[in-house]
Amino acid sequence: LSSCWNRLAKLVKSDAQQRKWLRDRLRREPTLLQPLLDATLQQLPRFEPWPLSNTTHGLATLVDKARLVVDEVTWERLAARSVESMGAFNPQDLANTAWAY
């Protein structure tokens, strides 16, 4: 799941056509990525630091670049899990997570 968020984020950062397509699609269909987000939240308690930070960073990138709407509850759950895992974060995990907020 984290790889999916990470890859989507890389696509919208590096490819203007993909970014425009996703923005347009999300405008017409705001719940397009909801099944992926639901699956992510369901698995969140099992996420280790690296997938957790990649998911958080990927979501934040999609919010920034593609105008994905992510509710406060989702951000709070990601933050809570990040705080639980912080002791195991490496510097890159910490940087990715900090950037997301």
Backbone as CSV, one residue per row, in Angstrom:
resi,resn,N_x,N_y,N_z,CA_x,CA_y,CA_z,C_x,C_y,C_z
1,LEU,0.815,-1.193,0.000,0.000,0.000,0.000,0.857,1.253,0.000
2,SER,1.911,1.250,0.807,2.762,2.441,0.851,3.451,2.668,-0.487
3,SER,3.811,1.592,-1.162,4.437,1.727,-2.485,3.480,2.352,-3.487
4,CYS,2.220,2.043,-3.363,1.215,2.622,-4.251,1.126,4.131,-4.041
5,TRP,1.033,4.573,-2.786,0.980,6.014,-2.501,2.258,6.700,-2.963
6,ASN,3.377,6.038,-2.725,4.663,6.598,-3.120,4.758,6.745,-4.635
7,ARG,4.337,5.733,-5.355,4.401,5.766,-6.821,3.443,6.803,-7.405
8,LEU,2.242,6.879,-6.876,1.301,7.909,-7.326,1.893,9.302,-7.116
9,ALA,2.513,9.502,-5.967,3.131,10.799,-5.679,4.254,11.105,-6.661
10,LYS,5.082,10.120,-6.955,6.170,10.337,-7.920,5.624,10.676,-9.301
11,LEU,4.558,10.013,-9.695,3.951,10.302,-10.999,3.471,11.747,-11.092
12,VAL,2.763,12.204,-10.079,2.224,13.563,-10.159,3.307,14.625,-9.987
13,LYS,4.404,14.273,-9.332,5.506,15.227,-9.204,6.298,15.353,-10.495
14,SER,6.450,14.258,-11.208,7.366,14.257,-12.348,6.691,14.375,-13.706
15,ASP,5.400,14.171,-13.770,4.724,14.139,-15.067,3.500,15.057,-15.046
16,ALA,3.608,16.179,-15.736,2.529,17.174,-15.735,1.226,16.606,-16.287
17,GLN,1.318,15.748,-17.283,0.098,15.154,-17.848,-0.603,14.267,-16.831
18,GLN,0.167,13.455,-16.120,-0.411,12.588,-15.083,-1.020,13.432,-13.964
19,ARG,-0.314,14.497,-13.587,-0.810,15.391,-12.539,-2.153,16.001,-12.952
20,LYS,-2.217,16.516,-14.177,-3.455,17.120,-14.675,-4.574,16.087,-14.747
21,TRP,-4.251,14.890,-15.233,-5.263,13.840,-15.335,-5.843,13.516,-13.957
22,LEU,-4.958,13.325,-12.968,-5.440,12.968,-11.633,-6.222,14.118,-11.006
23,ARG,-5.743,15.342,-11.156,-6.489,16.498,-10.640,-7.894,16.553,-11.224
24,ASP,-7.974,16.433,-12.546,-9.274,16.476,-13.217,-10.173,15.339,-12.754
25,ARG,-9.592,14.178,-12.640,-10.365,12.998,-12.228,-10.865,13.137,-10.794
26,LEU,-10.007,13.648,-9.913,-10.416,13.849,-8.521,-11.471,14.947,-8.400
27,ARG,-11.412,15.929,-9.268,-12.426,16.982,-9.258,-13.797,16.389,-9.605
28,ARG,-13.808,15.502,-10.600,-15.069,14.876,-11.026,-15.513,13.756,-10.093
29,GLU,-14.540,13.085,-9.521,-14.812,11.887,-8.714,-13.979,11.943,-7.427
30,PRO,-14.371,12.759,-6.451,-13.554,12.975,-5.256,-13.238,11.711,-4.456
31,THR,-14.046,10.674,-4.594,-13.816,9.450,-3.817,-13.026,8.402,-4.605
32,LEU,-12.415,8.806,-5.694,-11.676,7.881,-6.559,-10.677,7.016,-5.785
33,LEU,-9.920,7.615,-4.895,-8.883,6.885,-4.166,-9.341,6.412,-2.785
34,GLN,-10.617,6.563,-2.476,-11.115,6.175,-1.155,-10.909,4.687,-0.839
35,PRO,-11.131,3.766,-1.781,-10.865,2.354,-1.449,-9.401,2.107,-1.055
36,LEU,-8.478,2.771,-1.732,-7.063,2.636,-1.378,-6.798,3.253,-0.009
37,LEU,-7.393,4.387,0.254,-7.230,5.032,1.552,-7.842,4.182,2.668
38,ASP,-9.006,3.607,2.424,-9.638,2.728,3.421,-8.760,1.520,3.733
39,ALA,-8.207,0.904,2.698,-7.317,-0.250,2.902,-6.074,0.163,3.678
40,THR,-5.557,1.337,3.379,-4.376,1.849,4.078,-4.673,2.034,5.562
41,LEU,-5.790,2.655,5.868,-6.142,2.884,7.273,-6.399,1.575,8.011
42,GLN,-6.942,0.602,7.314,-7.177,-0.704,7.934,-5.851,-1.382,8.292
43,GLN,-4.858,-1.234,7.441,-3.565,-1.875,7.664,-2.594,-1.020,8.476
44,LEU,-2.943,0.221,8.725,-2.046,1.164,9.388,-1.402,0.633,10.670
45,PRO,-2.118,-0.073,11.539,-1.471,-0.575,12.757,-0.301,-1.526,12.484
46,ARG,-0.247,-2.102,11.304,0.821,-3.046,10.954,2.003,-2.371,10.257
47,PHE,1.873,-1.103,9.916,2.923,-0.418,9.158,4.173,-0.217,10.007
48,GLU,5.286,-0.596,9.444,6.592,-0.317,10.025,6.976,1.124,9.653
49,PRO,8.068,1.649,10.213,8.420,3.045,9.961,8.564,3.434,8.488
50,TRP,9.259,2.642,7.705,9.485,3.021,6.305,8.180,3.109,5.511
51,PRO,7.315,2.074,5.529,6.045,2.211,4.815,5.161,3.328,5.384
52,LEU,5.219,3.523,6.675,4.428,4.581,7.299,4.865,5.955,6.798
53,SER,6.157,6.203,6.784,6.641,7.513,6.329,6.412,7.700,4.833
54,ASN,6.560,6.639,4.051,6.296,6.751,2.609,4.820,7.017,2.327
55,THR,3.952,6.388,3.086,2.514,6.623,2.922,2.171,8.063,3.266
56,THR,2.664,8.525,4.395,2.380,9.889,4.834,2.912,10.907,3.832
57,HIS,4.134,10.697,3.391,4.745,11.600,2.409,3.992,11.543,1.079
58,GLY,3.634,10.345,0.642,2.902,10.199,-0.614,1.556,10.891,-0.579
59,LEU,0.829,10.720,0.511,-0.468,11.390,0.650,-0.308,12.911,0.639
60,ALA,0.675,13.400,1.372,0.891,14.851,1.412,1.258,15.393,0.033
61,THR,2.041,14.646,-0.709,2.399,15.062,-2.066,1.166,15.109,-2.953
62,LEU,0.306,14.119,-2.835,-0.923,14.102,-3.631,-1.865,15.239,-3.240
63,VAL,-1.890,15.589,-1.978,-2.683,16.742,-1.540,-2.119,18.010,-2.182
64,ASP,-0.805,18.139,-2.138,-0.136,19.335,-2.659,-0.214,19.447,-4.178
65,LYS,0.078,18.374,-4.876,0.205,18.426,-6.336,-1.082,18.106,-7.088
66,ALA,-1.887,17.198,-6.545,-3.079,16.739,-7.280,-4.385,17.168,-6.620
67,ARG,-4.263,17.903,-5.522,-5.448,18.394,-4.803,-6.322,17.273,-4.231
68,LEU,-5.681,16.184,-3.857,-6.402,15.127,-3.150,-6.894,15.694,-1.821
69,VAL,-8.095,15.340,-1.437,-8.641,15.781,-0.151,-8.530,14.618,0.830
70,VAL,-7.813,14.865,1.917,-7.645,13.862,2.969,-8.192,14.474,4.252
71,ASP,-9.096,13.771,4.913,-9.749,14.342,6.093,-8.828,14.366,7.315
72,GLU,-9.222,15.174,8.296,-8.424,15.349,9.511,-8.245,14.046,10.287
73,VAL,-9.265,13.215,10.302,-9.173,11.944,11.028,-8.043,11.090,10.461
74,THR,-7.915,11.069,9.151,-6.836,10.304,8.518,-5.482,10.849,8.940
75,TRP,-5.321,12.182,8.879,-4.042,12.778,9.291,-3.757,12.494,10.760
76,GLU,-4.778,12.551,11.593,-4.592,12.269,13.018,-4.175,10.825,13.248
77,ARG,-4.770,9.898,12.519,-4.392,8.482,12.671,-2.961,8.250,12.196
78,LEU,-2.585,8.872,11.088,-1.205,8.765,10.606,-0.233,9.372,11.615
79,ALA,-0.592,10.510,12.180,0.270,11.159,13.169,0.421,10.297,14.417
80,ALA,-0.676,9.730,14.889,-0.622,8.887,16.086,0.267,7.672,15.852
81,ARG,0.120,7.049,14.698,0.958,5.882,14.385,2.416,6.300,14.245
82,SER,2.656,7.469,13.683,4.028,7.970,13.542,4.667,8.211,14.907
83,VAL,3.911,8.792,15.823,4.427,9.026,17.171,4.769,7.690,17.832
84,GLU,3.912,6.691,17.660,4.179,5.356,18.220,5.466,4.765,17.662
85,SER,5.759,5.048,16.401,6.890,4.427,15.703,8.146,5.280,15.697
86,MET,8.061,6.500,16.185,9.143,7.472,16.057,10.500,6.941,16.516
87,GLY,10.528,6.157,17.563,11.791,5.633,18.067,12.517,4.749,17.074
88,ALA,11.801,4.174,16.132,12.406,3.295,15.129,12.645,4.009,13.794
89,PHE,12.254,5.280,13.692,12.455,6.023,12.444,13.938,6.263,12.200
90,ASN,14.342,6.117,10.940,15.676,6.570,10.558,15.545,8.029,10.116
91,PRO,16.653,8.713,9.822,16.552,10.127,9.443,15.642,10.385,8.236
92,GLN,15.651,9.498,7.251,14.804,9.703,6.073,13.324,9.537,6.415
93,ASP,13.005,8.545,7.244,11.614,8.375,7.690,11.126,9.634,8.403
94,LEU,11.972,10.163,9.258,11.619,11.366,10.008,11.432,12.562,9.070
95,ALA,12.337,12.717,8.111,12.239,13.831,7.157,10.970,13.725,6.314
96,ASN,10.669,12.525,5.821,9.462,12.338,5.004,8.202,12.667,5.794
97,THR,8.167,12.222,7.035,6.989,12.453,7.867,6.868,13.921,8.246
98,ALA,7.970,14.537,8.617,7.940,15.961,8.978,7.485,16.805,7.792
99,TRP,7.964,16.491,6.600,7.565,17.254,5.409,6.055,17.170,5.191
100,ALA,5.480,16.023,5.485,4.052,15.809,5.236,3.169,16.712,6.089
101,TYR,3.683,17.126,7.230,2.872,17.955,8.120,3.310,19.393,8.064
